[in-house]
């Protein structure tokens, strides 16, 4: 039973990490919260749903489709709305704009898809691998863990060991100084939005079979993602990974040991304790090392 709950916790934790990493990347580079991130998660889920069931596509391919849809949406929103507002020199306008974009996307999805929930049953959800002792894992959950692990590892390697990743960290530390060194901050900010939105779309594709798919499906996930970003430390990639997995495990074991309805209460109690006793997050670093 302990092993089973551990597997379930890693599954949800992996998904939380994917979604939260997008938030922490944007905050690390721009010191900005993106409230529209939840809706990109939802759009990714719908993209995977329609590709898989309406067009007869392969579910694994649909994850890649959702990633590309998320990336394209991130590019479009940043190019047409956020970037022009940043050029005005206001930090508040882009933040307000993310709320407006969120409302716009939610209402667009309501118009196109309607309020009725969609049943997104992955073809891999019913295929079970038995590990013995009553412990099992579905192929769907194995896909979630595998895809998430590879994606997180690639992102971490990109941020830490590539010239582009180091340039992103330089922009996060001091945008003006990075510009004087020949780095184009605007291009890297665009790259940040594209990566963050791609992660959101991919996360949505794998969350779709788990959640009740509606135009507001991403909202419940994004609330926990915000909590994970705070627990891990704003803008901190390593902290976000640790916090996301920890929250997934806490939720899983809390579901088994206490009333399942109290899992959110436990998670946000941990958040309040973190804010009270360690407001810098689990992994406190200097800002230049955070991204």
C-alpha positions as a printed NumPy array, in Angstrom:
array([[  0.   ,   0.   ,   0.   ],
       [  2.85 ,   2.372,   0.806],
       [  4.477,   1.656,  -2.558],
       [  1.165,   2.18 ,  -4.357],
       [  0.636,   5.564,  -2.73 ],
       [  4.227,   6.472,  -3.516],
       [  3.672,   5.702,  -7.207],
       [  0.465,   7.74 ,  -7.252],
       [  2.241,  10.617,  -5.534],
       [  5.071,  10.629,  -8.064],
       [  2.541,  10.659, -10.92 ],
       [  0.724,  13.73 ,  -9.639],
       [  3.941,  15.326,  -8.446],
       [  5.477,  14.988, -11.915],
       [  2.51 ,  16.766, -13.474],
       [  2.59 ,  19.506, -10.852],
       [  6.29 ,  20.039, -11.557],
       [  5.69 ,  20.446, -15.308],
       [  3.026,  23.098, -14.765],
       [  4.861,  24.879, -11.943],
       [  8.153,  25.035, -13.86 ],
       [  6.495,  27.264, -16.45 ],
       [  5.422,  29.673, -13.735],
       [  8.815,  29.697, -12.069],
       [ 10.653,  30.283, -15.369],
       [  8.548,  33.343, -16.166],
       [  8.903,  34.683, -12.644],
       [ 12.641,  34.046, -12.625],
       [ 13.227,  36.007, -15.832],
       [ 10.525,  38.692, -15.598],
       [  9.568,  38.758, -11.898],
       [  6.017,  38.412, -13.199],
       [  3.157,  36.042, -12.402],
       [  1.272,  34.669, -15.404],
       [ -2.373,  34.101, -14.474],
       [ -3.139,  32.854, -18.002],
       [ -0.908,  29.814, -17.445],
       [ -3.872,  27.752, -16.203],
       [ -5.773,  28.319, -19.415],
       [ -2.851,  27.186, -21.554],
       [ -2.889,  23.968, -19.5  ],
       [ -6.58 ,  23.577, -20.344],
       [ -6.028,  24.317, -24.034],
       [ -3.283,  21.692, -24.101],
       [ -5.721,  19.159, -22.656],
       [ -8.371,  20.009, -25.264],
       [ -5.793,  19.866, -28.074],
       [ -4.774,  16.361, -27.007],
       [ -8.413,  15.305, -26.623],
       [ -9.485,  16.422, -30.086],
       [ -6.38 ,  15.076, -31.798],
       [ -6.788,  11.681, -30.124],
       [-10.525,  11.122, -30.449],
       [-11.875,  13.326, -33.219],
       [ -8.995,  12.847, -35.629],
       [ -8.064,   9.308, -34.618],
       [ -4.547,  10.293, -33.635],
       [ -2.144,   8.481, -31.347],
       [ -2.285,   9.681, -27.736],
       [  1.504,   9.816, -27.446],
       [  1.664,  12.036, -30.525],
       [ -1.101,  14.19 , -29.036],
       [  1.221,  15.071, -26.145],
       [  3.64 ,  16.532, -28.677],
       [  0.771,  18.314, -30.449],
       [ -0.315,  19.881, -27.148],
       [  3.273,  20.965, -26.497],
       [  3.403,  22.727, -29.876],
       [ -0.023,  24.322, -29.379],
       [  1.077,  25.637, -25.99 ],
       [  4.357,  26.956, -27.403],
       [  2.578,  28.705, -30.282],
       [  0.039,  30.256, -27.927],
       [  2.802,  31.464, -25.606],
       [  4.604,  33.067, -28.547],
       [  1.412,  34.714, -29.824],
       [  0.292,  36.137, -26.484],
       [  3.73 ,  37.471, -25.614],
       [  4.308,  38.999, -29.074],
       [  0.92 ,  40.693, -29.334],
       [  0.122,  41.658, -25.733],
       [  2.835,  41.257, -23.105],
       [  5.858,  42.518, -25.065],
       [  4.209,  45.797, -26.181],
       [  3.093,  46.453, -22.603],
       [  6.589,  45.809, -21.229],
       [  7.987,  48.366, -23.659],
       [  5.917,  51.006, -21.874],
       [  8.069,  50.433, -18.812],
       [  5.216,  49.392, -16.531],
       [  5.455,  46.265, -14.385],
       [  1.785,  46.389, -13.421],
       [  0.273,  46.459, -16.924],
       [  1.614,  43.032, -18.022],
       [  0.391,  41.503, -14.746],
       [ -3.101,  42.909, -15.268],
       [ -2.946,  41.777, -18.886],
       [ -2.366,  38.152, -17.825],
       [ -5.672,  38.294, -15.939],
       [ -7.387,  39.722, -19.019],
       [ -5.872,  37.049, -21.267],
       [ -7.036,  34.376, -18.823],
       [-10.617,  35.668, -18.92 ],
       [-10.46 ,  35.913, -22.721],
       [ -9.213,  32.334, -23.14 ],
       [-11.741,  30.922, -20.674],
       [-14.653,  32.593, -22.446],
       [-13.332,  31.535, -25.851],
       [-13.221,  27.92 , -24.652],
       [-16.731,  28.236, -23.218],
       [-17.919,  29.499, -26.595],
       [-16.199,  26.758, -28.609],
       [-16.462,  23.749, -26.295],
       [-19.4  ,  24.633, -24.048],
       [-19.667,  24.085, -20.278],
       [-20.444,  20.352, -20.478],
       [-17.542,  18.193, -19.181],
       [-15.679,  16.029, -21.679],
       [-14.64 ,  12.463, -20.848],
       [-10.99 ,  12.159, -21.902],
       [-10.187,   8.46 , -21.509],
       [ -6.654,   7.709, -22.59 ],
       [ -6.292,   4.374, -24.424],
       [ -3.528,   3.553, -21.927],
       [ -5.574,   4.187, -18.763],
       [ -6.914,   0.632, -18.536],
       [ -3.675,  -1.176, -19.368],
       [ -2.13 ,  -2.264, -16.072],
       [  1.332,  -3.485, -15.113],
       [  1.183,  -5.518, -11.899],
       [  4.232,  -5.179,  -9.666],
       [  3.22 ,  -7.738,  -7.04 ],
       [  1.796,  -7.412,  -3.562],
       [ -1.3  ,  -5.66 ,  -4.872],
       [  0.792,  -2.841,  -6.32 ],
       [  0.246,  -1.801,  -9.923],
       [  0.813,   1.047, -12.341],
       [ -1.159,   1.847, -15.47 ],
       [  0.593,   2.516, -18.745],
       [ -0.928,   6.   , -18.615],
       [  0.811,   6.751, -15.322],
       [  4.035,   5.209, -16.585],
       [  3.872,   7.517, -19.611],
       [  3.311,  10.5  , -17.311],
       [  6.32 ,   9.645, -15.153],
       [  8.565,   8.872, -18.124],
       [  7.664,  11.903, -20.249],
       [  7.828,  14.224, -17.24 ],
       [ 11.196,  12.88 , -16.086],
       [ 12.765,  13.244, -19.539],
       [ 11.315,  16.742, -19.995],
       [ 12.452,  17.941, -16.571],
       [ 15.942,  16.505, -17.093],
       [ 16.268,  18.147, -20.522],
       [ 15.07 ,  21.496, -19.183],
       [ 17.465,  21.332, -16.243],
       [ 20.374,  20.485, -18.54 ],
       [ 19.386,  23.286, -20.928],
       [ 19.255,  25.874, -18.147],
       [ 22.479,  24.796, -16.473],
       [ 24.817,  23.721, -19.251],
       [ 23.939,  25.475, -22.527],
       [ 24.932,  28.968, -23.624],
       [ 21.28 ,  29.862, -24.192],
       [ 20.365,  28.676, -20.704],
       [ 23.204,  30.68 , -19.179],
       [ 22.044,  33.712, -21.154],
       [ 18.551,  33.267, -19.683],
       [ 20.055,  33.232, -16.212],
       [ 22.017,  36.37 , -17.02 ],
       [ 18.832,  38.147, -18.112],
       [ 17.155,  37.008, -14.897],
       [ 20.008,  38.475, -12.86 ],
       [ 20.212,  41.862, -14.601],
       [ 18.436,  42.524, -17.88 ],
       [ 20.216,  45.803, -18.648],
       [ 23.695,  44.445, -17.976],
       [ 22.926,  41.357, -20.057],
       [ 21.931,  43.649, -22.925],
       [ 25.232,  45.527, -22.668],
       [ 27.04 ,  42.183, -22.959],
       [ 25.434,  41.528, -26.346],
       [ 22.526,  39.398, -25.118],
       [ 19.119,  40.199, -26.618],
       [ 16.773,  40.205, -23.591],
       [ 13.605,  40.417, -25.685],
       [ 14.456,  37.258, -27.626],
       [ 15.191,  35.375, -24.418],
       [ 12.003,  36.612, -22.781],
       [ 10.114,  35.302, -25.804],
       [ 11.947,  31.982, -25.472],
       [ 10.955,  31.846, -21.805],
       [  7.271,  32.296, -22.649],
       [  7.48 ,  29.662, -25.387],
       [  9.135,  27.096, -23.091],
       [  6.787,  27.84 , -20.185],
       [  3.694,  27.566, -22.382],
       [  4.99 ,  24.388, -24.032],
       [  5.355,  22.826, -20.577],
       [  1.813,  23.932, -19.726],
       [  0.417,  22.414, -22.92 ],
       [  2.258,  19.141, -22.347],
       [  1.1  ,  19.038, -18.734],
       [ -2.479,  19.62 , -19.866],
       [ -2.305,  16.726, -22.331],
       [ -1.313,  14.336, -19.541],
       [ -3.668,  15.869, -16.973],
       [ -6.648,  15.615, -19.339],
       [ -7.386,  11.918, -18.681],
       [ -7.127,  12.542, -14.921],
       [ -9.237,  15.7  , -14.631],
       [-12.814,  16.412, -15.611],
       [-12.167,  18.288, -18.848],
       [-13.95 ,  21.662, -18.889],
       [-12.835,  25.183, -19.883],
       [-11.842,  25.699, -16.246],
       [ -9.991,  22.402, -15.749],
       [ -6.59 ,  24.03 , -15.322],
       [ -7.681,  26.264, -12.452],
       [ -7.478,  23.613,  -9.731],
       [ -4.017,  22.574, -10.895],
       [ -2.658,  26.103, -11.188],
       [ -3.582,  26.94 ,  -7.593],
       [ -1.368,  24.087,  -6.416],
       [  1.296,  25.082,  -8.93 ],
       [  1.429,  28.566,  -7.392],
       [  1.776,  26.963,  -3.962],
       [  4.618,  24.779,  -5.269],
       [  6.444,  27.805,  -6.702],
       [  6.214,  29.542,  -3.323],
       [  7.282,  26.456,  -1.365],
       [ 10.188,  25.789,  -3.717],
       [ 11.283,  29.417,  -3.873],
       [ 10.193,  31.959,  -6.479],
       [ 12.171,  31.512,  -9.686],
       [ 14.034,  28.464,  -8.389],
       [ 14.028,  25.485, -10.753],
       [ 15.511,  22.972,  -8.293],
       [ 13.183,  24.074,  -5.508],
       [ 10.158,  23.793,  -7.783],
       [ 11.06 ,  20.218,  -8.746],
       [ 11.513,  19.18 ,  -5.103],
       [  8.359,  20.975,  -3.941],
       [  6.222,  19.57 ,  -6.769],
       [  7.177,  15.978,  -6.036],
       [  6.747,  16.584,  -2.298],
       [  3.243,  18.006,  -2.759],
       [  2.259,  15.048,  -4.947],
       [  3.474,  12.57 ,  -2.321],
       [  1.834,  14.47 ,   0.551],
       [ -1.476,  14.487,  -1.327],
       [ -1.268,  10.789,  -2.111],
       [ -0.496,   9.665,   1.431],
       [ -2.992,  12.13 ,   2.916],
       [ -5.7  ,  10.61 ,   0.721],
       [ -4.941,   7.197,   2.227],
       [ -4.37 ,   8.214,   5.842],
       [ -6.975,  10.951,   6.35 ],
       [-10.133,  12.22 ,   4.695],
       [ -9.397,  12.778,   0.967],
       [-11.286,  16.062,   1.214],
       [ -8.574,  17.39 ,   3.52 ],
       [ -5.679,  17.04 ,   1.08 ],
       [ -5.894,  20.644,  -0.133],
       [ -6.076,  21.831,   3.472],
       [ -2.881,  19.936,   4.291],
       [ -1.041,  21.302,   1.241],
       [ -1.954,  24.904,   1.969],
       [ -1.19 ,  24.477,   5.655],
       [  2.318,  23.474,   4.572],
       [  2.383,  26.579,   2.383],
       [  1.478,  28.828,   5.313],
       [  4.109,  27.186,   7.504],
       [  6.684,  27.702,   4.763],
       [  5.766,  31.375,   4.456],
       [  5.983,  31.785,   8.217],
       [  9.276,  30.006,   8.883],
       [ 11.12 ,  29.92 ,   5.551],
       [  9.691,  32.563,   3.202],
       [ 12.614,  32.19 ,   0.768],
       [ 11.485,  28.645,  -0.069],
       [ 13.002,  25.187,   0.274],
       [ 16.055,  26.017,  -1.814],
       [ 17.194,  29.548,  -1.072],
       [ 19.818,  30.828,  -3.48 ],
       [ 21.083,  34.083,  -4.816],
       [ 18.904,  35.432,  -7.6  ],
       [ 21.496,  34.891, -10.301],
       [ 21.456,  31.158,  -9.579],
       [ 17.717,  30.807,  -9.357],
       [ 16.918,  30.198, -12.993]])
